[in-house]
Amino acid sequence: MDGSFDVLESALSDDNDVELILAPRNGGFSEGSNIGIIRGLALKARWIHLLNPDTEVAPDFYNRLSVIDSDHPGFHAVGGLGLYMSVRDRIWFGGGYFDWLKARGECRYQGELLEKRPAESISGPSEFLTCACLLVRREVVQKIGLLDTRYFLGGEEWDYSRRLNRAGYTLHVDGELKYWHHVSASLEQKVSLKYIYNGYRTKLLFMKDQKPLFYYLWLLPYLVYSRVLARRKFKILDQSLAWTDILAAIKLAERDDRRYRSIELVHLTQFT
């Protein structure tokens, strides 16, 4: 404990609309979010809203949600238009699609200026929605369940989006539902061995879950790519990382995937 919960509790002591819940451990994004989801369902919330702590919603965000709630009963899972916090008129997320060769979800319109992309061109169906800002009706959550806790950080949004689709729900992005996300608008961002391990472990887990037959055809080329080309990319992004350490993190992700180990085991202890 670093005392942050006590500070936050004190700061919000006069706000009756906020309830703080202290998690027993750092079990990752999915496990922490599930605690809030369960509480929201218990309170009979009409919508469950997952929102990253490094985000800021537009002043009219929940007014817009009320319109969606009343005017679009067929919208069961909705994502907002994500903008960069550092460059507030540049798009971070305007919907997404799956790139199965890269084993990840890709964001549409990322990096484009908002003025060149009107809301109506962004609004519409999306293959996946990001958990940075995800709204799901309570009855939908009750049907498909909670986030998969095997995904410690990242990948849970891809998995949840696929589960929503398989249950017959269409995912929508609303271009007038705006929020700002504190992520780098530049590729020149620091990476870490923990980041590399977690990213590869997530992709291997996701592909094995979603494309089990394709997985075995895809795996060998992907491992060659990750050990050669991707390792070079990480070295360029962070010169302080050693070639051998980058490779060790990638191999560890591969090993843990084969052994079906909890992502938490190494994520919390190996790279401290």
C-alpha positions in Angstrom: 0.0 0.0 0.0 1.4 3.4 -0.9 -1.3 5.5 0.8 -3.0 6.6 -2.5 -6.3 5.0 -1.5 -6.4 7.0 1.7 -5.6 10.2 -0.2 -8.3 9.5 -2.7 -10.9 8.6 -0.1 -10.2 11.8 1.8 -10.5 13.9 -1.4 -13.9 12.4 -2.2 -15.3 12.1 1.3 -18.0 14.8 0.5 -19.0 13.2 -2.8 -22.0 10.9 -2.2 -22.1 9.9 -5.9 -18.7 8.1 -5.7 -18.0 4.8 -4.0 -14.4 3.7 -3.6 -13.6 0.0 -3.5 -10.2 -1.3 -2.3 -9.1 -4.3 -4.2 -7.3 -7.0 -2.2 -4.4 -7.2 -4.7 -3.2 -5.9 -8.1 -4.8 -8.6 -10.2 -4.6 -6.7 -13.4 -7.0 -4.6 -15.4 -9.6 -7.3 -15.9 -9.7 -8.4 -12.3 -9.9 -4.9 -11.0 -12.6 -3.9 -13.5 -14.7 -6.9 -12.6 -14.9 -5.7 -9.0 -16.5 -2.5 -10.3 -18.7 -4.3 -12.8 -20.1 -6.6 -10.1 -20.8 -3.6 -7.9 -22.5 -1.8 -10.7 -24.8 -4.7 -11.4 -25.7 -5.0 -7.7 -26.7 -1.3 -7.8 -29.0 -2.0 -10.8 -27.0 0.3 -13.1 -28.6 0.6 -16.6 -25.1 0.8 -18.2 -21.7 -0.4 -17.1 -19.0 2.1 -18.0 -15.4 1.0 -18.1 -13.2 4.1 -18.2 -9.4 4.3 -17.8 -8.1 6.5 -15.0 -6.0 8.5 -17.5 -9.0 9.7 -19.4 -11.3 12.8 -19.4 -14.8 12.7 -20.8 -16.4 15.6 -22.6 -18.8 17.8 -20.5 -21.8 16.5 -22.5 -20.7 12.9 -22.4 -23.5 11.5 -20.2 -26.1 13.7 -21.8 -25.1 12.0 -25.1 -25.4 8.6 -23.4 -28.9 9.4 -22.3 -29.8 10.1 -26.0 -28.2 6.8 -27.0 -30.1 5.0 -24.2 -33.5 6.3 -25.3 -33.1 6.7 -29.1 -31.1 3.6 -29.9 -32.3 0.6 -27.9 -30.5 -1.7 -30.3 -27.1 -0.3 -29.2 -25.9 -2.8 -26.6 -22.2 -2.0 -26.5 -21.0 1.5 -27.4 -17.5 3.1 -27.6 -16.7 6.7 -27.7 -14.5 8.8 -30.0 -11.1 8.7 -28.3 -8.8 11.7 -28.7 -5.2 12.3 -27.6 -4.9 14.2 -24.3 -1.6 15.8 -25.5 -3.0 16.7 -29.0 -6.6 17.3 -28.2 -7.9 17.5 -31.8 -6.2 14.3 -33.0 -7.9 11.0 -33.1 -6.7 8.0 -31.0 -9.7 5.7 -31.5 -12.5 5.9 -34.0 -13.5 2.3 -34.1 -11.4 -0.7 -34.8 -10.8 -3.9 -36.7 -8.7 -7.1 -36.1 -5.4 -7.7 -37.9 -5.1 -11.5 -37.5 -1.5 -11.6 -38.9 -0.4 -9.2 -36.2 -2.7 -10.8 -33.6 -4.1 -7.5 -32.4 -6.9 -5.0 -32.8 -6.1 -1.9 -34.9 -7.6 1.5 -34.3 -9.3 3.3 -37.2 -8.4 6.9 -38.1 -5.6 7.0 -35.5 -3.5 10.1 -35.9 -6.0 11.9 -38.1 -7.2 15.4 -37.2 -10.7 15.6 -35.9 -11.7 18.5 -38.3 -11.1 16.2 -41.2 -13.2 13.4 -39.8 -16.8 14.5 -39.0 -18.7 12.6 -36.3 -21.1 10.9 -38.8 -18.2 9.3 -40.7 -16.9 7.8 -37.4 -20.2 6.6 -36.0 -21.1 3.1 -36.9 -20.3 -0.6 -36.3 -16.9 -1.6 -35.1 -15.2 -5.0 -34.9 -13.8 -4.1 -31.4 -14.2 -1.5 -28.8 -11.5 -0.4 -26.4 -11.9 -0.8 -22.7 -10.4 2.7 -22.2 -14.0 3.8 -22.7 -16.6 1.1 -23.1 -20.3 1.2 -22.3 -22.3 -2.0 -22.1 -26.0 -2.4 -21.1 -26.5 -4.3 -17.9 -28.5 -7.1 -19.5 -25.7 -7.7 -22.0 -23.1 -8.0 -19.2 -25.4 -10.4 -17.4 -25.5 -12.6 -20.5 -21.9 -12.7 -21.5 -20.2 -12.3 -18.2 -17.2 -10.5 -16.8 -13.8 -9.7 -18.4 -11.4 -12.7 -18.8 -8.8 -12.4 -15.9 -6.2 -14.3 -17.9 -5.6 -11.0 -19.7 -3.6 -9.0 -17.1 -3.2 -5.8 -19.1 -4.3 -5.5 -22.7 -6.2 -8.0 -24.9 -9.2 -8.1 -22.6 -11.0 -5.6 -24.9 -10.3 -7.8 -28.0 -11.6 -10.9 -26.2 -14.7 -9.1 -24.8 -15.5 -7.7 -28.2 -15.3 -11.1 -29.8 -17.6 -12.5 -27.0 -20.1 -9.7 -27.7 -20.1 -10.5 -31.4 -20.5 -14.2 -30.8 -23.5 -13.5 -28.5 -25.2 -11.7 -31.4 -24.5 -8.1 -30.4 -23.3 -5.4 -32.7 -20.6 -3.0 -31.4 -21.0 0.7 -32.2 -18.8 3.8 -32.0 -20.5 7.1 -31.5 -18.6 10.0 -32.9 -20.3 12.5 -30.6 -19.4 10.6 -27.5 -16.0 12.1 -26.9 -13.2 11.5 -24.4 -9.5 12.3 -24.2 -6.9 9.6 -23.4 -3.4 10.2 -22.0 -1.4 8.1 -24.5 1.6 9.2 -26.5 0.8 10.7 -29.9 4.3 9.8 -31.0 5.9 6.4 -31.7 9.0 7.6 -29.7 7.8 6.2 -26.5 9.6 4.2 -23.9 9.0 0.4 -23.7 10.0 -2.0 -21.0 10.7 -5.7 -20.6 7.5 -6.0 -18.7 5.7 -4.3 -21.6 7.3 -6.7 -24.1 6.6 -9.8 -22.1 3.0 -8.8 -21.4 2.3 -7.8 -25.0 3.5 -11.1 -26.5 1.9 -13.2 -23.9 -1.4 -11.5 -24.6 -1.2 -12.0 -28.3 -0.3 -15.6 -28.1 -3.2 -16.2 -25.7 -5.7 -14.3 -27.8 -4.8 -16.1 -31.0 -5.0 -19.5 -29.4 -8.4 -18.7 -28.0 -9.9 -17.1 -31.1 -8.2 -18.8 -34.1 -7.1 -22.3 -32.8 -6.7 -23.8 -36.2 -5.0 -20.8 -37.8 -2.9 -20.4 -34.7 -0.6 -23.4 -35.5 0.0 -22.1 -39.1 0.6 -18.6 -37.9 2.8 -19.3 -34.9 6.2 -20.1 -36.5 6.3 -17.1 -38.9 5.2 -14.9 -36.0 7.9 -16.2 -33.7 10.5 -15.5 -36.4 9.1 -12.0 -36.8 9.1 -11.3 -33.1 12.6 -12.5 -32.5 14.1 -10.6 -35.4 12.2 -7.7 -36.7 10.2 -6.8 -33.6 13.2 -7.1 -31.4 15.0 -4.5 -33.5 11.9 -2.2 -33.2 12.1 -2.4 -29.4 15.8 -1.7 -29.4 15.2 1.4 -31.6 12.5 2.7 -29.3 14.6 2.2 -26.2 18.4 2.1 -26.6 18.9 1.2 -23.0 17.3 -2.3 -23.5 19.8 -5.1 -24.2 19.3 -7.3 -27.2 19.6 -10.4 -25.0 17.0 -9.1 -22.4 14.5 -8.3 -25.2 14.8 -11.8 -26.6 14.6 -13.3 -23.1 11.3 -11.5 -22.4 9.9 -12.7 -25.8 11.0 -16.3 -25.1 9.5 -16.2 -21.6 6.1 -15.1 -23.0 6.3 -18.1 -25.4 7.2 -20.5 -22.6 4.4 -19.3 -20.4 1.9 -19.5 -23.2 2.8 -23.2 -23.7 2.5 -23.9 -20.0 -0.8 -22.0 -19.7 0.6 -20.1 -16.8 -1.3 -17.2 -15.3 0.0 -14.0 -16.9 0.1 -12.5 -13.4 2.9 -14.8 -12.1 5.7 -13.4 -14.2 4.2 -10.0 -14.9 4.3 -9.1 -11.2 7.6 -10.8 -10.2 10.1 -11.2 -13.0 10.5 -7.7 -14.3 10.4 -5.6 -11.1 
